């Protein structure tokens, strides 16, 4: 299944049936790559990834012939993890907290992997948080409905407004210039605006969006 804006070739290859040992190696490489790139940035070597995964460098290149291919696979894996986590929130979270947990997790993923996204952009593949959120939109809408019914968020908050605001914050968090404390504060401000008792909507939000973008 393709992600918007992401070349499909390597993911399709990854979805071909693999032997059990090859499948295990691929998982280990992706997990190791995600950790190494998060710690050392996207300039970290594939040798460091191989060492962390406990495999030979040749094994890494058999699965991912180039570093951009490995970086792309890491992002694909992150999106798969996000989808899995969102599904878990839908199943297990309390109605009043699931939506806030989702926003916090998306921010964490964006900040921790900004270097990977930046390096991919240098190869011509740009990652947009909005694209990832679009993939889980039905779940976001369900969590938002539950939060509304639980009285945890304002009744006039729309899914497109939430995803636009969250995506904007996360794109900035990807730059690596925001400290953890600043990210928490940004989320706190977002959450305060989402909760009941926040200032009522001033007129038609959609009209205001169009006007602002046409000036």
N, C-alpha and C positions, 0 to 999 in steps of 0.2 A: 504494500500500500504506500503510495507516494506522499511525501510531505510537500506542501506548496513551496516552490522556489528551491527545491533540493534536487540535484540530479539523481535519477533513480538507479543508475547502472549497478553501483556497488551494493546497494541494498537488495536489489533483485538477486544479485549473485549470492548475497548472504542468506537469502531465503531458499536457495536450492538445498536439497537434502544433503546433510553432512554426516560423516561417520560420527559415532558418539565421542571419540577422543578428539576429533577435529572440532566438534561443536563445543566441547569443554574448553579447548584451547582458545577458541574465538571469544568465548565469554570471559575467560581469564584475561585475555589481551585487552578487551574493551574496558573491563573494570580497572585494570592497571593503568591504561591510557587515561581514563577519566581522572584517576587519582593523581597521576604524575603531571598531567597538564594543569590540573587545578592548583597543584602545589608549586610547580616550576614555570608555568606559562607554556604557551604553544611552541616556544623555541626549544623545549626539552627534547632530547634525542630519542629516536626509536630504540636505541640500545637501552636507555633507562626504562623504557616501557617493557622491553623484553625481560630485563632483569627483575623488575617488579612482578611481572607475570610468571616468572620462573620457566620461561621457554627460550629456545634459541632465537637469535635475530632472524634466521631464515624462516622460522615458523611465522613470525610477525609479517614478513614480506609475502609469504604464501597467501595469507589471508588479506593483506592490505598492501598492494604493490608499491604504493606511494604514500608519503606522509599526508597529503591532502585527503587521500582516500581513507586513511585512518582517522583523521580529524572529522571527516564527514560521518563516518560510522559512529564515532563517539557522540556526535550530536543526535544522530538517529536513535542511538541507545538512550540518550537523555530524554528524548521525546517519548520513547516507549515507556520509560520509567515514570514520566509525568502522567501519562495516560493510566498506567497501573495504579499510581498513587491517587489520582482523581477517582478512579473506580472504587478504590478502598474507602475514600472519604464519603462517597455516595452511599456505600453499604454500611459504614460503621460510625460515622461522625454524628455528633449531636446536632440537631437542626440549627441551633444558634451559633455554632462554632465552625462548622465545616467550611463555609465560604471564606472565613477569615484564615483558616488553616491553609486553604488552597492558595490564597493570595500570598501568604508568607512563604510557602514552598516555592512558588514560581519566582519570587524575588530572590530566594536563596540560590536556586539553580542558575538564574541569570548572572548573579554576581560571581558565583564560584567558577563559572565557565566562560567568562567574558573574553579571556585570552584566546580560547579555542574559537569562539565566534569571530573575533577580530582577525585571526590568522586565516580562517575560511574566507572572510570578506576579501582578503588580499588575493585569493585565488579566483575571485569572481563569484563566489557563492555567499550571498548575504543572508543571515539568519534574522528573522523578525519574530519577536515574541508574539505579536498579534497572530501570525500564522499558526504558531503552536496552540494558542488559546482557541483559535477557530476550530481546531481539531477536537477540542473537548467542550465546545459550546453547549451541546445538549446537557452535559453534566453540570456546567456552570449555571445554566438556566434552572436546572433542578435544585441545586444548592441554594441559588438565590431565592427561588420560590419557598423553599423550606425556611430560610432565614427570615423572609417577609412574614410567613405564617407564624413564626415563633416570636415576632416582634423584635428581632435582632437588628434589622436594617429598615431604612425608610421605605415607605410603600411605593414611592414613585421612582425608585432606582431601577434603571433598565439594564439588561445584559450588555448592550453595545456600549453604554456609558462606562460600565465597570471595566470591561475588557480594554477599552481605549485608554482609560486612566492607568490601569495596571500595566499595560504594555508600554506606555510612555515612561513610567517610573523604571521599569525593568530595562528598557533600552539604555537609560542613563546609568543604571547600576552595572551594566555590562562593561562600561568604560574602565572600571576598576578604581575610579576616583572617589567613590563613596565608601566611607568607613562603615563598619557594622552598626555603630551607633546612629549614623546618619540614615542608613537604610531603615532601621527600626523607627526612627522619627518620621521618615517619609510615609511608612506604612501606617503609623499612628494617625497622621494627618488624614490619610486616605480613609482609614476606618472611621475617624470622627465624622467625616462628611457622609459616610454611608449609614450611620446609625440614626435611629429616630430622634427627632428633636433638632436635627441639623436645619440650617436655613432653608425655607421652602424654595422650590424651583421658581426662578424669575422668568415667567413667560414660557415660550416654546423653546426647549433646549435644542431641538433639531434646527430651528430657524436661527438661533444664536450661533450654532456651529457653522451653518452655511454662511452667515454674515461675516463671522470672524475670518473665515478662510477666503472670502471674496474681497476683503479690504486690502 
